Amino acid sequence: MSETHSGSKLQHFPITLMPSVMGLVGLSVVYLKFQHMFHVELPIGQGILFFATAYFALILLGYGLKFLRYPESVKKDILHPIRINFFPGISISFLLLSIGYVEAGYMGLSKIFWLIGTPLHLFLLLAILHNWFHNQYDLKTFNPAWFIPVVGPLLVPVAGVEHFNPEISWFFFSIGILYWVLLFGVLLNRIFFHNPMPQKLLPTLFILVAPPSVGFISYMKLTNTLDPAARVLFYFGVFTVLMLLTMVTKFKDVPFFLSWWGYTFPLDAFTLSIVMMYKSSGLLIFKQAFFVMTIATSLIILFVLIKTLMAASRGEVCVSED
């Protein structure tokens, strides 16, 4: 009986867990920056990074076993108009680990993760775009999770400039920044003129913070210049966070779903963009803002992690999403 129960759990092992890896790895980079800026000797960032690496390996193992034992369930995930967009979370996690290990000083390991994540993300992006171009979707299925595959390329330059010719990074940056603008227009159309998104998907609105924040970091890595384009990216990220803060009562009413992890990586990215802004502008207010955002982001991720563990203990994570 327990074997049947275990098999059922494996069959429903969710690809939507990938944002939890992204949130934890992003938090490790935040703390690596925090330790350096505020001269903290306790290796918090390294500890979170190593934990997130092991956690990512477990998630890959779990989904790999699902693929071997229940390929039809994996096929359903791939054909699902929303869940398919979480598969690039695998390659994005490799890219984030590459960034984390650069910050931790493990350049060789960072390069390995970058070499895995970059071509894998390009492959997944091309496959998903092929799917988008040759299938018809109902606009009501469109939500910010669709940004994950097409904006993921913005992460490539962050560590990529440390490892290879910057032209490769410019290639990926161009893809991410243009598709962000295009999909943002589609999303506004969906939000303004169609039925509201399901409550379960409301946390994915935080994904809107990631493109301008990561775009700003990547652009600064590529140009090392705080020019008008960089400022537009940074301040649009600031505005997006302010806009989402006005919706806090809406988010408070959302019961726990794995989509809550949608809060986490975008907040990591925004916090890290503040670090970059401080280093480039030298304005003390950004250092203070980074301190505040590190605390806020940490508390939110800790809260979501606890809620996830509680849901898992009740058997509410590996369940059918249909």
Rosetta blueprint (number, residue, H / E / L):
1 M L
2 S H
3 E H
4 T H
5 H H
6 S H
7 G H
8 S H
9 K H
10 L H
11 Q H
12 H L
13 F L
14 P L
15 I H
16 T H
17 L H
18 M H
19 P H
20 S H
21 V H
22 M H
23 G H
24 L H
25 V H
26 G H
27 L H
28 S H
29 V H
30 V H
31 Y H
32 L H
33 K H
34 F H
35 Q H
36 H H
37 M H
38 F H
39 H L
40 V L
41 E L
42 L L
43 P L
44 I H
45 G H
46 Q H
47 G H
48 I H
49 L H
50 F H
51 F H
52 A H
53 T H
54 A H
55 Y H
56 F H
57 A H
58 L H
59 I H
60 L H
61 L H
62 G H
63 Y H
64 G H
65 L H
66 K H
67 F H
68 L H
69 R H
70 Y L
71 P H
72 E H
73 S H
74 V H
75 K H
76 K H
77 D H
78 I H
79 L H
80 H L
81 P L
82 I L
83 R H
84 I H
85 N H
86 F H
87 F L
88 P H
89 G H
90 I H
91 S H
92 I H
93 S H
94 F H
95 L H
96 L H
97 L H
98 S H
99 I H
100 G H
101 Y H
102 V H
103 E H
104 A L
105 G L
106 Y L
107 M H
108 G H
109 L H
110 S H
111 K H
112 I H
113 F H
114 W H
115 L H
116 I H
117 G H
118 T H
119 P H
120 L H
121 H H
122 L H
123 F H
124 L H
125 L H
126 L H
127 A H
128 I H
129 L H
130 H H
131 N H
132 W H
133 F H
134 H L
135 N L
136 Q L
137 Y L
138 D L
139 L H
140 K H
141 T H
142 F L
143 N L
144 P H
145 A H
146 W H
147 F H
148 I H
149 P H
150 V H
151 V H
152 G H
153 P H
154 L H
155 L H
156 V H
157 P H
158 V H
159 A H
160 G H
161 V H
162 E H
163 H H
164 F L
165 N L
166 P H
167 E H
168 I H
169 S H
170 W H
171 F H
172 F H
173 F H
174 S H
175 I H
176 G H
177 I H
178 L H
179 Y H
180 W H
181 V H
182 L H
183 L H
184 F H
185 G H
186 V H
187 L H
188 L H
189 N H
190 R H
191 I H
192 F H
193 F H
194 H L
195 N L
196 P L
197 M L
198 P L
199 Q H
200 K H
201 L H
202 L H
203 P H
204 T H
205 L H
206 F H
207 I H
208 L H
209 V H
210 A H
211 P H
212 P H
213 S H
214 V H
215 G H
216 F H
217 I H
218 S H
219 Y H
220 M H
221 K H
222 L H
223 T H
224 N L
225 T L
226 L L
227 D L
228 P H
229 A H
230 A H
231 R H
232 V H
233 L H
234 F H
235 Y H
236 F H
237 G H
238 V H
239 F H
240 T H
241 V H
242 L H
243 M H
244 L H
245 L H
246 T L
247 M L
248 V H
249 T H
250 K H
251 F H
252 K H
253 D L
254 V L
255 P L
256 F L
257 F L
258 L H
259 S H
260 W H
261 W H
262 G H
263 Y H
264 T H
265 F H
266 P H
267 L H
268 D H
269 A H
270 F H
271 T H
272 L H
273 S H
274 I H
275 V H
276 M H
277 M H
278 Y H
279 K H
280 S H
281 S H
282 G L
283 L L
284 L H
285 I H
286 F H
287 K H
288 Q H
289 A H
290 F H
291 F H
292 V H
293 M H
294 T H
295 I H
296 A H
297 T H
298 S H
299 L H
300 I H
301 I H
302 L H
303 F H
304 V H
305 L H
306 I H
307 K H
308 T H
309 L H
310 M H
311 A H
312 A H
313 S H
314 R L
315 G L
316 E L
317 V L
318 C L
319 V L
320 S L
321 E L
322 D L
